[in-house]
């Protein structure tokens, strides 16, 4: 090989090495940039994805509604991991607790010990709710609620659900069937844990039949500055232009026994919507009002139901439902208004109108169910519709 050829080979080798070193340097620079910028970005997206997947509703292994949470967060809230949301990241947390529990967490679920299976034993199951400092009310939603029926006097002597507060509010004792019902509990303002609330379910042994005691009660804390707070004195609060209000333990009639509860004195309130000035109440079905019985009509029987609707002074001696300044026809100046209703129907046409604000349904029952049992009275299911203002 002559000198010219040797020089050419050396130049080619040098050029190749320089090119390889340059590519290697470029790869190193790219990797360094990728490590400094792209990895944190991917981690951030991953964290964002994880956060997005948390706090979402999910279906638990028990066919109930849960919340997607990190496993540690679920356990910290006294929940139970009942399925996966994102494998290795979040679990479907059943935020529930039962007898002997104590909580200060919002949206806690109170269930019977064997849930989702039923209980059938003698037991007193109590939980304590310690309110947060900015909370003035609790709202209880009965997703499921099945206890023994009241006795012949309408009292919850076999099973009972009770609420104890330190505010001194008188709350009804419940039993029977109450799924879909709700109620508000005033806990006052003040420091955390200053007004604990105790929920108790007392059950008295096996009672035969196909009754399966089961309850699932969602506990929501309502902040003092929330627009969702119920007005003072309202056990129930409905926030919609229309809806349904039912008495506790409403259901099919039981022969020679009143189904609704005794010793009730509470108010169901309807939030007045903007530009609405009146309200219409009507029975859900022709036979879905059966409440209270006048003593002077004790000899009459249920079969004569078309004539057994009463209002006003006829309802003073027994149980009644109160609607202020209610008439049978809207905007009729000659229609007499009444404020108490009882018997086997709501006026003659199953409906009344009222333009008295605030919109309220006052529920009253005494401790004597003798006449009510004779009529197999089952309670009420009333549909309300707010009416627009008339110019």
Steps between C-alpha positions, in 0.01 A plus 500: 500500500649834399505808723201663332279200554612471866416863562151453358430200728615696808271791411197266457561332838537834677181634340302189606622525862410868518154427365444219753623718785270779386199268491590369842529853636168592346336193655648589839369856477153374400493250784601764752227735374246218507591415861483862614170595335296212366512264800356758742234579242404133471501466879278808524256356248503172692428680828223699333352177363516343846328803657234497228427136567461565875173626651297356214193279563554127447317171544617287793515123517178520704312669216492828690639844419854574616766766442835458323778573753858403568503196729664694784242780470219244503628340821552842661132572441394173665401366161539156348672424169232320298640481149747687283464823302850524347708189569779580743393863529148541647244267655121514504457606861179419684489795740286340765521423863282325754432435869743669738644726229593864542552737207559863411513432125246624249303250289549212742267201457339345810394138442387199699775263613432228243447737206442438214333199660213553743510479880247314711612523859455689826746785502558868569714647225632852568732734314627846589537790256742775596422803289762718335541856629327669205202261496154601629282215374514132411292349222417130521396322180345155542624306197365187666292474816302193608409438864200337668161667458357715781256344747122548503549843660738617229800488732840348422511247783666205321766687302586868509734753343583790734705819479653665804647850487620749758305783335173380654300459180217245519539256213261218406571135579477301177438139398345307214584571135668833421722469191538829314414711804729768642516733798705791631655530846601835647834472679561869567810699423815488705820310552566158361347212702303747714165345402544129417203312355424138591303278264354184655322202348336268754381161377320236702568149377353285228137583425425245230366559153714628216624818673868568441634786706737707294602863492740717305496865609716764337620777734565840341633802687346833396728806550355799683536723192351249256193585292392140558430555869142425597305787661467482875228260613498293179557128548488446124598746225422462131694722257319467168201649311316168533539176687349242734452504877407176675428425863743276686423130448255579218390189315212259431234493768507232770157367599376642832829677565623853432828495314613855570682592822356662809636792704618694195536874495722623218504721191603420144613820326519587129755754380317779314640530149552839339186641329277235662225622731275199566500126544269216403474184706337189356482134595735274305219247455127527584556300821839645605366720780377326814578696816298576815136432583231725656351360820148601391536271196627194685203288389574541130713250311766514231278368221317834501827676412352747250330688784770459761728797423513762772652844554516782754333449837410138423871416531559668837446189713742261328796489262519744208720645228528880498524725192454871572217684319429213263200503264350245262531740204787737419430875466134464595416780747179321603670171589525452875851427623588230752822417680441142627418185304421144608302191405530287188568773246634851446183708459249375242729502196826378652670838471531839670669831415679746726671834450615530860878520540721332603369180340461245779331168575437459873464141619327423830401172667409415861548180701151355442477281188172326586282668236785514248557126534132431439534680165833329415653841432842489331621862483541735206690541177457855368642656185574873507537742210599864546286750307638809321407848616196659333549860381 
